[in-house]
Amino acid sequence: MSGFVFSQKPISIDSGEGVTLTADDGTEYLDFGASYACTPTGHCHPDVVETVREQAGELLYVQGSYPVESRTELHEKLGALAPGGTGNVWLCNSGTEANEAALKFARSATDGTKIVAAKRAFHGRTAGTLSATWKPKYKKPFEPLLEDQVEFVTYGDADELSEAVDDDTAALILEPIQGEGGIHPAPQEYLETAREVTEATDTALVFDEIQTGIGRTGDLWACEGYGVTPDILTTAKGIASGLPMGATLCADWIAEDAGPHGSTFSGNPLVAAAANATLDVVVDEDLPGNAADVGGHLQDELAELDVPIRDVRGEGLMVGVEVKRGANRVLRDLALEHQILALPAGRSVVRLLPPLVLDEADADRLVTALADVLAPKAES
């Protein structure tokens, strides 16, 4: 037996360019999933590819205690781009590692032990982050985890949040827009309350921007759109254009008492080079601005459709379309009938996370295809 974790889709991908993936039979697919938001610059952006090739010829790996140019440059670049005072950078290999580090750093830097998280949240699959994830199907086979240390609150309920965060709380971890939970943007006052109650109780406010970061919502970081700065921000997915990297960005008071932590491949020179090139493209080509413009156009056009849709929500190019029939059936029809790949978020939400280089013509193609797939069919 091999390959037992992931189920295999019936489409074998051979290559990618921009917003297009090409199967081994030559069929081209418009990629509205970006493999869970991992390719913000599009597939195989030439600047990223050339940088990776150059770095691969110089140095593939050396442990994190030896300074190397690409890693040092990434520390400085992420520190400069970090929101507010969260410029202390820890590099790792994935989003779940970034969140696991955030929870550990918070416990070390505060007097608390409790973690407060939101219902519908997804923060990863390590034991710590899985404990702060809501959906039982991800956790049940591995219990007991750390569930006795986690209190879940209703996402968007500021009063419930205020009651849950107390002097024994080490971290409040929230997604500014819930992704896996169905694309739910936080109300403005909810994140403002989160900031207020964590400051009052010396709790670390952690924003999980694994999916919302790197320009996806129209700002480089979603929290910038809210004007609320956390003590710890986590990012991953698109930061290195699909190569494995995560980062935990921390305020001074967290970094100064973060406790012992480590990772063999932290800041791998090859992946760090890819991340540097990715961030340069995101900033120089104003991909957050494109996400805001094209995402706004996409949501406007979706809202005008006269087909069975319950809701269209999100920010920038992080969009959820809640449908009245099963999302997986809609995704199957989009792929097989229109050559468009997207993602589910639960049973009823079609999740759209395309590369941030998407243009309005691509968005219009998705709208036309979705209208066809969702249109009531005449009985034969």
C-alpha atoms as one frame of an Amber mdcrd trajectory, in Angstrom:
protein
   0.000   0.000   0.000   1.253   3.518  -0.769  -0.099   7.052  -0.820  -2.684
   6.196   1.850  -3.370   9.672   3.318  -4.669  11.697   0.358  -7.428  10.460
  -1.891  -6.469  10.789  -5.550  -8.455  12.945  -7.978  -8.976  11.614 -11.520
  -6.919  14.414 -13.096  -3.132  14.036 -13.351  -1.417  17.426 -13.509   1.630
  17.807 -15.739   2.487  21.539 -15.673   1.309  24.985 -14.649   1.610  28.593
 -15.841  -0.140  31.635 -14.389  -3.724  30.694 -13.529  -3.669  27.557 -15.703
  -2.893  23.939 -14.853  -2.355  21.455 -17.694  -3.155  17.766 -17.311  -1.039
  14.997 -18.780  -3.630  14.554 -21.554  -3.194  18.211 -22.581  -6.452  19.501
 -21.050  -6.062  22.993 -19.580  -7.836  23.890 -16.325  -8.489  27.331 -14.869
  -7.226  27.050 -11.289  -9.619  28.673  -8.796  -8.197  26.769  -5.841  -4.457
  27.421  -6.166  -4.019  24.219  -4.142  -5.422  25.891  -1.030  -4.066  29.384
  -1.807  -0.465  28.252  -2.246   0.336  30.011  -5.549  -0.425  33.743  -5.179
   2.017  34.719  -7.941   0.525  32.143 -10.311   2.048  28.831 -11.267   5.762
  28.979 -12.073   6.187  32.758 -12.034   9.431  33.310 -13.990  11.041  35.463
 -11.272  10.448  32.789  -8.636  11.598  29.951 -10.895  14.812  31.744 -11.870
  15.608  32.601  -8.234  15.098  28.975  -7.158  17.351  27.733  -9.966  20.119
  30.148  -8.970  19.890  29.237  -5.274  19.848  25.501  -6.041  23.165  25.913
  -7.824  24.741  27.685  -4.850  23.469  26.018  -1.667  20.545  23.724  -0.972
  20.765  23.484   2.804  22.686  24.467   5.886  21.394  24.457   9.456  19.699
  27.543  10.836  22.503  28.575  13.185  24.729  29.519  10.199  23.715  32.832
   8.617  23.067  32.533   4.891  22.101  35.358   2.552  18.633  34.165   1.489
  17.507  33.412   5.061  18.871  36.688   6.447  17.203  38.601   3.614  13.877
  36.895   4.345  14.075  37.687   8.065  14.608  41.355   7.205  11.970  41.426
   4.460   9.237  39.775   6.521  10.151  41.903   9.521   9.714  45.049   7.418
   6.381  43.854   5.959   4.971  42.593   9.280   1.986  44.543  10.650   2.530
  46.834  13.628   5.320  45.711  15.912   5.311  42.015  14.940   8.668  42.125
  13.183  10.382  39.245  15.037  10.391  36.317  12.590  10.405  32.560  13.200
  10.599  30.460  10.016   9.274  26.905   9.738   7.858  24.561   7.114   4.070
  24.855   7.180   1.029  26.610   8.576   0.415  24.071  11.301   4.008  24.464
  12.524   3.625  28.261  12.502   0.470  27.995  14.641   2.007  25.362  16.938
   4.929  27.724  17.554   2.523  30.618  18.179   0.701  28.673  20.912   3.989
  27.590  22.502   5.437  31.112  22.384   2.246  32.501  23.937   2.339  30.041
  26.797   6.000  30.781  27.456   5.599  34.563  27.344   2.446  34.788  29.511
   1.332  33.441  32.871  -1.611  31.645  31.307  -2.200  28.121  30.040  -5.694
  28.237  28.483  -6.193  28.634  24.740  -9.362  30.327  23.477 -10.342  29.467
  19.899 -13.445  29.846  17.748 -16.037  27.353  16.638 -15.634  26.449  12.923
 -11.905  27.295  13.186  -9.151  25.320  11.484  -5.588  25.843  12.716  -3.722
  22.697  11.642  -3.119  19.011  12.260  -0.390  18.793  14.917  -1.589  17.811
  18.385  -1.629  21.389  19.681  -3.204  23.056  16.664  -5.663  20.205  16.183
  -6.840  20.787  19.742  -7.665  24.384  18.749  -9.460  23.206  15.586 -13.230
  22.885  15.827 -14.416  20.140  13.477 -14.683  16.793  15.355 -13.959  14.644
  12.275 -10.359  15.909  12.200  -9.803  15.207  15.917 -11.833  12.229  17.020
  -9.456   9.419  15.912  -6.520  11.041  17.731  -8.094  11.948  21.066  -7.253
  12.602  23.808  -5.466  15.759  22.648  -5.244  18.994  24.635  -8.988  19.653
  24.567  -9.086  20.293  28.333  -6.862  23.314  27.718  -9.012  24.860  24.961
 -12.260  26.817  25.270 -14.264  27.376  22.087 -16.416  30.454  21.545 -18.936
  31.411  18.888 -17.176  33.228  16.046 -18.449  36.804  15.846 -19.976  36.941
  19.363 -17.987  39.669  21.125 -19.764  39.214  24.476 -18.984  35.491  24.599
 -15.379  36.254  23.671 -15.057  38.786  26.484 -16.315  36.265  29.025 -13.964
  33.494  27.858 -10.657  35.403  27.851  -9.399  35.781  31.429  -6.172  36.023
  33.409  -5.488  32.295  32.889  -5.586  32.634  29.082  -2.271  32.358  27.255
  -3.582  32.871  23.713  -6.686  33.853  21.831  -6.276  32.484  18.301  -8.569
  33.692  15.508  -8.713  33.754  11.726  -9.679  37.278  10.517 -11.688  35.428
   7.858 -12.490  31.781   8.536 -11.482  29.656   5.543 -12.095  25.976   6.143
 -15.122  26.967   8.225 -16.927  28.357   5.161 -15.395  31.794   4.332 -16.771
  33.932   7.157 -15.260  37.446   7.583 -15.081  38.607  11.202 -17.237  41.595
  12.149 -15.110  44.717  12.719 -16.131  45.080  16.366 -15.333  41.429  17.032
 -11.632  41.829  16.274 -11.562  45.171  18.107 -13.001  43.432  21.176 -10.428
  40.658  20.783  -7.685  43.272  20.932  -9.184  44.997  23.975  -9.787  41.885
  26.107  -6.360  40.399  25.381  -4.614  43.628  26.340  -6.643  43.792  29.564
  -5.673  40.234  30.576  -2.070  40.116  29.248  -3.138  37.438  26.774  -1.402
  36.979  23.423  -3.696  37.782  20.490  -2.823  35.412  17.626  -4.136  36.005
  14.133  -3.949  32.907  11.959  -3.346  34.380   8.475  -2.262  31.101   6.914
  -4.968  31.481   4.279  -5.744  35.220   4.416  -2.169  36.528   4.253   0.172
  37.440   1.366  -2.319  39.787  -0.288  -5.279  37.465  -0.729  -7.930  39.690
   0.870  -6.833  42.931  -0.811  -4.319  43.924   1.880  -0.975  42.244   2.430
  -2.417  41.010   5.754  -6.151  40.773   6.381  -5.743  42.369   9.823  -4.575
  45.570   8.117  -8.012  45.917   6.563  -9.490  45.835  10.058  -6.911  48.156
  11.582  -6.276  45.638  14.384  -2.722  44.428  15.088  -2.123  41.101  16.880
   0.774  40.096  19.119   1.503  37.103  16.882   0.650  36.641  13.198   1.116
  33.324  11.423   1.482  32.864   7.674   2.299  30.031   5.254   0.687  28.564
   2.109   1.536  31.135  -0.596   4.568  32.673   1.061   7.021  30.678  -1.119
   4.810  30.096  -4.191   4.065  26.511  -3.215   7.355  25.435  -1.672   6.974
  24.430   2.004   7.367  27.379   4.371   5.565  28.964   7.301   6.382  31.941
   9.506   5.413  33.156  12.969   5.722  36.934  13.324   5.923  38.145  16.916
   5.852  41.327  18.971   8.931  42.085  21.070   7.373  40.946  24.348   6.569
  37.534  22.838   9.962  37.071  21.160  11.879  38.058  24.285  10.330  35.211
  26.307   9.464  32.696  23.590  11.134  29.712  25.245  13.208  26.960  23.589
  12.000  25.994  20.126  13.570  24.765  16.914  13.213  23.049  13.557  15.861
  21.351  11.443  14.711  22.965   8.193  13.838  26.416   9.581  14.645  28.963
   6.901  15.931  26.433   4.377  18.034  28.547   1.946  16.285  27.257  -1.179
  12.774  27.878   0.138  13.839  31.194   1.676  15.014  32.315  -1.768  11.630
  31.346  -3.206   9.884  33.314  -0.457  12.029  36.401  -1.116  11.161  36.283
  -4.812   7.485  35.664  -4.044   7.230  38.636  -1.692   9.005  40.848  -4.244
   6.474  39.880  -6.924   3.514  40.338  -4.561   4.656  43.845  -3.616   6.129
  45.031  -6.960   3.137  43.835  -9.025   0.643  45.032  -6.383  -1.100  41.680
  -6.213  -3.114  42.761  -3.131  -4.523  45.601  -5.240  -5.367  43.191  -8.045
  -7.024  40.850  -5.538  -9.182  43.727  -4.291 -10.172  44.858  -7.805 -10.773
  41.482  -9.449 -12.243  40.024  -6.276 -14.706  42.903  -6.066 -15.696  42.354
  -9.696 -16.086  38.626  -9.083 -18.342  39.084  -6.065 -20.466  41.683  -7.880
 -21.003  39.367 -10.846 -21.770  36.362  -8.629 -24.312  38.375  -6.659 -26.183
  39.160  -9.903 -26.645  35.512 -10.903 -30.229  34.282 -11.082 -29.495  30.736
  -9.920 -29.912  28.936  -6.583 -27.222  30.597  -4.424 -27.753  31.257  -0.726
 -24.871  33.696  -0.193 -21.674  35.146  -1.656 -19.132  36.351   0.917 -15.446
  37.034   1.471 -12.801  39.666   0.759 -10.564  40.102  -2.276  -9.850  36.761
  -3.910 -10.988  34.724  -0.908 -14.615  34.089  -1.841 -17.206  31.604  -0.652
 -20.332  30.766  -2.672 -22.918  29.013  -0.526 -25.043  26.815  -2.756 -28.307
  24.975  -2.183 -27.028  21.595  -3.352 -23.853  19.756  -2.388 -20.666  21.730
  -3.017 -18.741  18.635  -4.107 -21.246  17.954  -6.874 -20.876  21.549  -8.094
 -17.082  21.215  -8.029 -17.245  17.983 -10.026 -19.375  19.622 -12.710 -17.129
  22.695 -12.865 -14.088  20.461 -13.414 -15.547  17.994 -15.894 -17.856  20.280
 -17.875 -15.984  23.608 -17.744 -12.378  22.718 -16.853 -12.364  24.895 -13.730
 -10.855  23.644 -10.469 -12.077  24.979  -7.112 -12.385  23.809  -3.507 -15.087
  22.948  -0.965 -15.497  24.498   2.488 -17.872  22.144   4.212 -20.822  20.557
   2.423 -22.444  23.671   0.957 -19.738  26.236   0.192 -17.690  26.472  -3.019
 -14.394  28.056  -1.990 -12.555  30.258  -4.504  -8.862  30.948  -3.795  -7.310
  31.564  -7.239  -3.802  32.882  -7.906  -3.740  36.645  -7.304  -2.757  37.289
 -10.934  -6.320  36.412 -11.982  -7.933  38.948 -14.350 -11.572  39.900 -14.941
 -11.871  37.677 -18.025 -10.909  34.672 -15.878 -13.413  35.751 -13.237 -16.150
  36.100 -15.868 -15.425  32.577 -17.132 -15.997  31.203 -13.627 -19.241  33.156
 -13.260 -20.556  31.856 -16.592 -19.610  28.285 -15.706 -21.158  28.479 -12.256
 -24.378  29.866 -13.743 -24.555  26.872 -16.070 -23.769  24.318 -13.373 -26.299
  25.746 -10.916 -29.096  26.406 -13.405 -32.149  24.184 -12.870 -32.054  21.409
 -15.486 -35.100  20.503 -17.547 -36.209  16.926 -16.910 -35.695  14.681 -19.942
